[in-house]
Amino acid sequence: MPIPPKTLRYLKKLKASADPAEIAARLSPREGAPAALMTLPKPSAAAIARVWKRMLKAGVPQTAQGQLADDRTVAEAETYTGNIENMIGTVKVPVGVVGPLRINGVFAHGDFFVPLATTEAALVASYARGARAVGKSGGVSVATLGEGVLRTPAFRFASIAEAGLFVDWVVTASADLIAAAEATTRHGRLLGIDPVIDGEIVFLMCRYETGDAAGQNMVTFATEALCAHALKASPVQPRSWFLEANFSGDKKASFLGTMLGRGRRITAQVDMPDDVVEGVLGASVEDILEYGRIANLGALMTGQVGAQAHFANGLAALYLATGQDVACVAESAVGFTRMEQSETGLLVTVTLPNLILGTVGGGTSLPSQSAGLDVLGLKGSGKAPALAEVAAALCLCGELSLTAAVAGGQFGSAHKRLARETKA
């Protein structure tokens, strides 16, 4: 098999930049480990100063300290306890707002101002354009289809027969296992335990309701208690076991999550009149559908999990603004966009099977993030289902605007106008 030209070009460039012996020397291990920072889990003014003293001595510029450890951040350092270790400050991300976004949902019903934290020019403008088009069409209809956060421990036994005996015991002892898990939480509920056998290995798919929290830690602690009970009471003991065996899809795009859901499963839809499509989005229904067909082909040919334009853009910005675990965008942004001609004009549907988010816990109580939830009117208990429906409606707005921008030849010019020209 011949070496690809791009590999040959890169090797040539690498050899021209440095002598091979010099590169080998740079890649070799060095003697003596650097003195590590002591882990400081509780933020305070003194702790921040201590970390900065060490970094400044090592050559980190003092201007960085001034930007990250501003007076207000240092004064409010204790606020971040439970969210950060070795705290050195806060990062200021610009926040824009989209809306009012009209949502006709089961839980979210009204006109919402949606805060988006991002450094990507044109993003807020694009979602705002989608929201404007949606508003002129009566709003987005949104429904929650289900919920359940997975944690999947695994147990390895001496044989397939022992694995089968363990599964048989799990079925008969499920009530006790559920009780052990639920004893760790006031708000979580273990919906079911689904065993999956691969030879001598047993995965337990433990699905939880997590109330208004995203629930990642909640399901971890509950499953740990479930496993402890299993190890104590099971008539057959595993050779090894692990609390999470990479079967749940946690922070990863997976076919399991796409089909069965992990978090909240939401679907949203709008039927948009022709005149709104053309007047607000600047493209015809025919051009949008033509582009959609080709874009879906691209998704199929490249093996994408799901088929959509850019759920991740809106979700990452919303997650940053409202204190979510942004890494969950890896799974939350999986989903499907469907566009077709209707009697009115353009029918647009999005489905997101894996929305991991919450309105309590995690970073939702931090000063800026709490304010973001206040902007939405969705801070605190009882509001997480509505936030999930807002997230799905937001994604629909982004799909509309981006698809129309590409179909109508506006994509490059919009970024040039809003990003490059405004920097001049």
C-alpha positions as CSV (number, residue, x, y, z in Angstrom):
1,M,0.0,0.0,0.0
2,P,1.6,3.3,-1.1
3,I,2.2,6.1,1.5
4,P,-0.5,8.8,1.1
5,P,0.8,12.1,-0.4
6,K,-0.3,14.1,2.6
7,T,1.9,11.9,4.9
8,L,4.9,12.4,2.6
9,R,4.3,16.2,2.5
10,Y,4.2,16.4,6.3
11,L,7.3,14.2,6.8
12,K,9.2,16.5,4.4
13,K,8.0,19.6,6.3
14,L,9.0,18.0,9.6
15,K,12.5,17.1,8.4
16,A,13.0,20.6,7.1
17,S,12.1,22.2,10.5
18,A,14.6,20.2,12.7
19,D,17.2,17.6,12.6
20,P,15.9,14.0,13.3
21,A,18.3,13.6,16.1
22,E,17.1,16.8,17.7
23,I,13.5,15.7,17.4
24,A,14.4,12.4,19.0
25,A,16.1,14.2,21.9
26,R,13.1,16.5,22.4
27,L,10.7,13.4,22.6
28,S,12.9,11.5,25.1
29,P,11.9,11.3,28.8
30,R,13.6,13.8,31.2
31,E,15.1,13.1,34.6
32,G,13.4,14.4,37.7
33,A,9.7,15.2,38.0
34,P,8.5,18.7,38.5
35,A,7.3,19.6,42.0
36,A,3.5,19.3,41.9
37,L,1.0,21.7,43.4
38,M,-0.7,20.6,46.5
39,T,-4.4,20.0,45.6
40,L,-6.5,22.8,47.2
41,P,-10.1,21.7,46.9
42,K,-11.6,24.6,48.8
43,P,-11.4,27.9,47.0
44,S,-10.5,31.0,49.1
45,A,-8.6,34.2,48.6
46,A,-5.6,32.7,50.4
47,A,-5.7,29.5,48.3
48,I,-5.9,31.5,45.0
49,A,-2.9,33.7,46.1
50,R,-1.0,30.5,47.0
51,V,-1.4,29.0,43.6
52,W,-0.6,32.2,41.8
53,K,2.6,32.7,43.9
54,R,3.8,29.3,42.7
55,M,2.9,30.0,39.0
56,L,4.4,33.5,39.0
57,K,7.6,32.2,40.4
58,A,7.6,29.7,37.5
59,G,7.3,32.5,34.9
60,V,3.5,32.8,34.3
61,P,2.9,36.5,33.5
62,Q,1.3,38.6,36.1
63,T,-1.1,40.1,33.5
64,A,-2.8,36.7,33.5
65,Q,-3.4,36.9,37.2
66,G,-5.0,40.3,36.8
67,Q,-7.4,39.0,34.2
68,L,-8.4,35.8,35.9
69,A,-8.2,36.6,39.6
70,D,-10.1,39.9,39.5
71,D,-11.2,41.5,42.8
72,R,-14.8,40.3,42.6
73,T,-13.7,36.7,41.8
74,V,-11.3,36.6,44.7
75,A,-13.9,38.1,47.1
76,E,-16.5,35.5,46.1
77,A,-14.0,32.5,45.9
78,E,-15.9,30.4,48.5
79,T,-18.9,30.5,46.3
80,Y,-17.1,28.1,44.0
81,T,-16.6,25.4,46.7
82,G,-17.6,22.0,45.3
83,N,-17.1,23.2,41.7
84,I,-13.3,23.6,41.3
85,E,-10.0,22.7,42.7
86,N,-6.8,24.7,42.6
87,M,-8.9,27.7,41.7
88,I,-7.0,30.6,40.1
89,G,-9.9,32.8,38.9
90,T,-12.8,32.9,36.5
91,V,-13.0,33.2,32.7
92,K,-15.3,35.9,31.3
93,V,-17.2,34.6,28.2
94,P,-19.4,37.1,26.4
95,V,-23.1,36.3,26.8
96,G,-25.7,37.2,24.1
97,V,-29.4,36.7,24.2
98,V,-31.8,35.1,21.8
99,G,-35.5,35.9,21.9
100,P,-38.1,36.2,22.8
101,L,-38.3,32.6,21.6
102,R,-42.0,31.4,21.6
103,I,-42.3,27.9,22.9
104,N,-45.5,25.9,23.1
105,G,-44.3,23.0,25.2
106,V,-45.6,20.6,27.7
107,F,-43.4,22.1,30.4
108,A,-42.0,25.3,28.7
109,H,-44.9,27.4,27.6
110,G,-44.3,31.1,26.9
111,D,-41.9,33.6,25.4
112,F,-38.3,33.0,26.6
113,F,-35.1,35.1,26.5
114,V,-32.3,32.6,26.0
115,P,-28.8,33.5,27.2
116,L,-25.9,32.1,25.1
117,A,-22.3,32.3,26.2
118,T,-19.9,32.0,23.2
119,T,-16.9,33.6,21.5
120,E,-18.1,32.6,18.1
121,A,-19.3,35.6,16.1
122,A,-22.5,35.1,14.1
123,L,-23.8,32.3,16.4
124,V,-26.2,34.4,18.5
125,A,-27.3,36.4,15.4
126,S,-28.1,33.1,13.6
127,Y,-30.1,31.6,16.5
128,A,-31.9,35.0,16.9
129,R,-32.9,34.9,13.3
130,G,-34.3,31.4,13.7
131,A,-36.2,32.5,16.8
132,R,-37.7,35.4,14.9
133,A,-38.9,33.1,12.1
134,V,-40.3,30.8,14.7
135,G,-42.1,33.6,16.4
136,K,-43.8,34.7,13.1
137,S,-45.0,31.1,12.7
138,G,-46.8,30.8,16.1
139,G,-43.9,29.3,18.0
140,V,-42.2,25.8,18.4
141,S,-44.3,22.9,19.6
142,V,-42.2,20.8,22.1
143,A,-42.8,17.6,23.9
144,T,-40.7,15.6,26.4
145,L,-40.8,11.9,25.4
146,G,-39.0,10.3,28.3
147,E,-36.0,10.6,30.7
148,G,-33.5,8.4,32.3
149,V,-29.8,8.7,33.1
150,L,-27.7,5.6,32.8
151,R,-24.8,4.2,34.9
152,T,-23.5,0.8,33.8
153,P,-21.3,-1.2,36.2
154,A,-19.7,-4.4,34.9
155,F,-18.9,-7.6,36.7
156,R,-16.5,-10.3,35.4
157,F,-17.0,-13.9,36.5
158,A,-15.1,-17.2,36.1
159,S,-17.4,-18.5,33.4
160,I,-20.5,-17.9,31.4
161,A,-22.4,-20.1,33.8
162,E,-21.5,-17.9,36.7
163,A,-22.5,-14.8,34.8
164,G,-25.9,-16.4,34.2
165,L,-26.3,-17.3,37.8
166,F,-25.5,-13.7,38.7
167,V,-28.1,-12.3,36.3
168,D,-30.7,-14.8,37.7
169,W,-29.9,-13.4,41.2
170,V,-30.1,-9.8,40.0
171,V,-33.6,-10.5,38.7
172,T,-34.8,-12.0,41.9
173,A,-33.1,-9.4,44.1
174,S,-34.0,-6.3,42.0
175,A,-36.2,-4.8,44.8
176,D,-33.3,-4.9,47.3
177,L,-30.9,-3.5,44.7
178,I,-33.3,-0.7,43.9
179,A,-33.7,0.1,47.6
180,A,-30.0,0.2,48.2
181,A,-29.5,2.6,45.3
182,E,-32.4,4.9,46.2
183,A,-31.3,5.1,49.9
184,T,-28.5,7.4,48.7
185,T,-30.7,10.1,47.2
186,R,-33.9,12.1,48.0
187,H,-34.6,13.0,44.4
188,G,-33.4,10.1,42.3
189,R,-35.4,7.0,41.4
190,L,-34.0,3.8,39.9
191,L,-36.4,3.0,37.0
192,G,-34.9,-0.4,36.1
193,I,-31.9,-2.7,35.9
194,D,-31.3,-4.3,32.5
195,P,-28.5,-7.0,32.4
196,V,-26.4,-7.5,29.3
197,I,-24.1,-10.6,29.1
198,D,-21.0,-10.9,27.0
199,G,-19.4,-14.2,27.8
200,E,-18.4,-14.2,31.4
201,I,-18.9,-10.4,31.7
202,V,-22.2,-8.8,32.9
203,F,-23.1,-5.2,32.3
204,L,-26.0,-3.8,34.4
205,M,-27.8,-0.9,32.7
206,C,-29.1,1.1,35.6
207,R,-31.5,3.8,34.5
208,Y,-32.5,6.6,36.8
209,E,-34.8,9.6,37.1
210,T,-32.8,12.4,38.5
211,G,-35.4,15.1,39.3
212,D,-34.2,18.6,38.4
213,A,-30.5,17.7,38.5
214,A,-28.4,16.6,35.5
215,G,-27.7,13.7,37.9
216,Q,-24.2,12.5,36.9
217,N,-23.0,12.4,40.5
218,M,-26.4,11.3,41.8
219,V,-26.4,8.1,39.7
220,T,-22.8,7.4,40.4
221,F,-23.3,7.4,44.2
222,A,-26.6,5.4,43.9
223,T,-25.0,2.8,41.6
224,E,-22.0,2.4,44.0
225,A,-24.4,1.5,46.8
226,L,-26.2,-0.9,44.5
227,C,-22.9,-2.6,43.6
228,A,-21.9,-2.8,47.3
229,H,-25.2,-4.6,48.0
230,A,-24.6,-7.0,45.1
231,L,-21.1,-7.9,46.3
232,K,-22.4,-8.5,49.8
233,A,-25.5,-10.5,48.9
234,S,-24.9,-12.3,45.6
235,P,-24.4,-16.1,45.8
236,V,-21.7,-15.9,43.1
237,Q,-18.8,-13.4,43.4
238,P,-17.1,-11.7,40.5
239,R,-13.4,-11.8,39.8
240,S,-13.4,-8.1,39.2
241,W,-16.0,-5.3,38.9
242,F,-16.1,-1.7,37.9
243,L,-18.6,1.1,38.8
244,E,-18.8,2.4,35.2
245,A,-17.7,0.2,32.3
246,N,-18.0,2.6,29.4
247,F,-21.4,1.1,28.4
248,S,-23.6,4.0,29.3
249,G,-22.5,6.5,26.7
250,D,-21.5,9.1,29.4
251,K,-20.1,12.1,27.5
252,K,-19.8,10.2,24.3
253,A,-21.9,9.9,21.1
254,S,-23.3,6.4,21.1
255,F,-25.9,4.4,19.2
256,L,-27.2,3.2,22.6
257,G,-28.0,6.7,23.6
258,T,-29.4,7.5,20.3
259,M,-31.9,4.6,20.3
260,L,-32.7,4.3,24.0
261,G,-32.0,7.8,25.2
262,R,-29.8,9.0,28.1
263,G,-31.1,12.0,29.9
264,R,-34.2,13.7,28.5
265,R,-35.6,12.8,25.1
266,I,-37.2,15.8,23.5
267,T,-38.9,16.5,20.1
268,A,-39.7,19.9,18.7
269,Q,-41.5,21.0,15.6
270,V,-42.6,24.1,13.7
271,D,-44.7,24.5,10.5
272,M,-43.4,27.7,8.8
273,P,-45.3,29.6,6.1
274,D,-43.6,30.2,2.8
275,D,-43.5,34.0,3.3
276,V,-41.8,33.7,6.6
277,V,-39.2,31.3,5.2
278,E,-38.4,33.6,2.4
279,G,-38.9,36.9,4.2
280,V,-37.0,36.1,7.4
281,L,-34.6,33.4,6.3
282,G,-33.9,34.6,2.8
283,A,-34.1,31.3,1.1
284,S,-36.9,29.3,-0.7
285,V,-38.4,26.2,0.7
286,E,-37.2,24.3,-2.4
287,D,-33.6,25.4,-1.9
288,I,-33.6,24.5,1.8
289,L,-35.0,21.0,1.0
290,E,-32.5,20.5,-1.8
291,Y,-29.7,21.3,0.6
292,G,-31.2,19.2,3.3
293,R,-31.2,16.1,1.0
294,I,-27.6,16.5,0.1
295,A,-26.6,17.3,3.7
296,N,-28.3,14.1,4.9
297,L,-26.4,12.1,2.3
298,G,-23.2,13.6,3.6
299,A,-24.2,12.5,7.1
300,L,-24.9,8.9,5.9
301,M,-21.7,8.6,3.9
302,T,-19.5,9.8,6.7
303,G,-21.1,7.6,9.4
304,Q,-22.3,10.4,11.6
305,V,-24.3,9.3,14.7
306,G,-27.5,11.1,14.0
307,A,-28.1,13.6,11.3
308,Q,-28.3,17.3,12.0
309,A,-26.5,20.6,11.2
310,H,-25.1,21.9,14.5
311,F,-26.9,21.1,17.7
312,A,-23.6,21.4,19.5
313,N,-23.3,25.1,18.8
314,G,-26.5,26.1,20.6
315,L,-26.2,23.6,23.4
316,A,-22.6,24.5,24.3
317,A,-23.5,28.2,24.5
318,L,-26.6,27.5,26.5
319,Y,-24.8,25.1,28.8
320,L,-22.0,27.6,29.5
321,A,-24.6,30.3,30.3
322,T,-26.6,28.2,32.7
323,G,-24.0,26.1,34.6
324,Q,-24.3,22.8,32.9
325,D,-21.5,20.2,32.5
326,V,-20.4,21.3,29.0
327,A,-18.7,18.0,28.3
328,C,-22.1,16.4,28.1
329,V,-22.6,18.2,24.8
330,A,-20.7,15.2,23.3
331,E,-23.8,13.1,23.8
332,S,-26.5,15.8,24.1
333,A,-25.8,17.1,20.6
334,V,-26.6,13.8,19.0
335,G,-30.0,13.9,17.3
336,F,-32.0,14.3,14.1
337,T,-33.3,17.1,12.0
338,R,-36.1,16.5,9.5
339,M,-37.4,19.0,7.0
340,E,-40.2,18.5,4.5
341,Q,-42.7,20.5,2.5
342,S,-46.1,21.1,4.1
343,E,-49.3,22.7,3.0
344,T,-48.2,25.8,4.8
345,G,-44.6,25.9,3.6
346,L,-41.8,24.1,5.6
347,L,-42.3,21.6,8.3
348,V,-39.2,21.3,10.6
349,T,-38.7,18.6,13.3
350,V,-35.8,18.0,15.6
351,T,-35.4,15.2,18.1
352,L,-32.7,15.1,20.8
353,P,-32.6,11.8,22.7
354,N,-29.8,12.6,25.1
355,L,-30.2,16.0,26.8
356,I,-28.2,16.0,30.0
357,L,-29.0,19.2,31.9
358,G,-30.5,20.5,35.1
359,T,-31.6,23.5,37.1
360,V,-30.2,22.5,40.4
361,G,-26.8,21.2,41.4
362,G,-23.5,21.3,39.5
363,G,-22.7,24.8,38.3
364,T,-26.2,26.1,38.3
365,S,-25.9,28.0,41.6
366,L,-22.7,29.9,40.6
367,P,-23.3,33.7,40.3
368,S,-23.2,34.2,36.5
369,Q,-24.8,30.8,35.7
370,S,-27.6,31.4,38.3
371,A,-28.2,34.7,36.6
372,G,-28.5,32.9,33.2
373,L,-31.2,30.7,34.6
374,D,-32.9,33.8,36.0
375,V,-33.0,35.3,32.5
376,L,-34.9,32.2,31.4
377,G,-37.1,32.2,34.5
378,L,-36.1,28.6,35.0
379,K,-33.9,28.6,38.2
380,G,-34.4,26.0,40.9
381,S,-36.6,23.0,41.5
382,G,-39.3,22.0,39.1
383,K,-37.8,23.7,36.1
384,A,-35.5,21.2,34.5
385,P,-38.1,19.7,32.2
386,A,-38.8,23.2,30.9
387,L,-35.1,23.9,30.4
388,A,-34.8,20.7,28.3
389,E,-37.7,21.8,26.1
390,V,-36.1,25.3,25.7
391,A,-32.9,23.6,24.6
392,A,-34.6,21.6,21.9
393,A,-36.5,24.6,20.7
394,L,-33.2,26.5,20.5
395,C,-31.6,23.8,18.5
396,L,-34.5,23.9,16.0
397,C,-33.9,27.7,15.6
398,G,-30.3,27.0,14.8
399,E,-31.0,24.3,12.3
400,L,-33.4,26.6,10.5
401,S,-31.1,29.5,10.3
402,L,-27.9,27.6,9.4
403,T,-29.6,25.5,6.8
404,A,-31.2,28.6,5.2
405,A,-27.8,30.4,5.3
406,V,-26.1,27.7,3.4
407,A,-29.0,27.0,1.0
408,G,-29.4,30.8,0.3
409,G,-25.7,31.5,-0.1
410,Q,-25.4,33.6,3.0
411,F,-23.1,31.5,5.2
412,G,-19.7,32.9,4.2
413,S,-20.9,36.5,3.9
414,A,-22.6,36.5,7.3
415,H,-19.4,35.3,9.1
416,K,-17.3,37.7,7.2
417,R,-19.6,40.6,8.1
418,L,-20.0,39.7,11.8
419,A,-16.6,38.3,12.5
420,R,-13.9,39.8,10.3
421,E,-15.2,43.2,9.3
422,T,-16.2,44.1,12.9
423,K,-12.7,43.4,14.0
424,A,-11.2,46.0,11.7
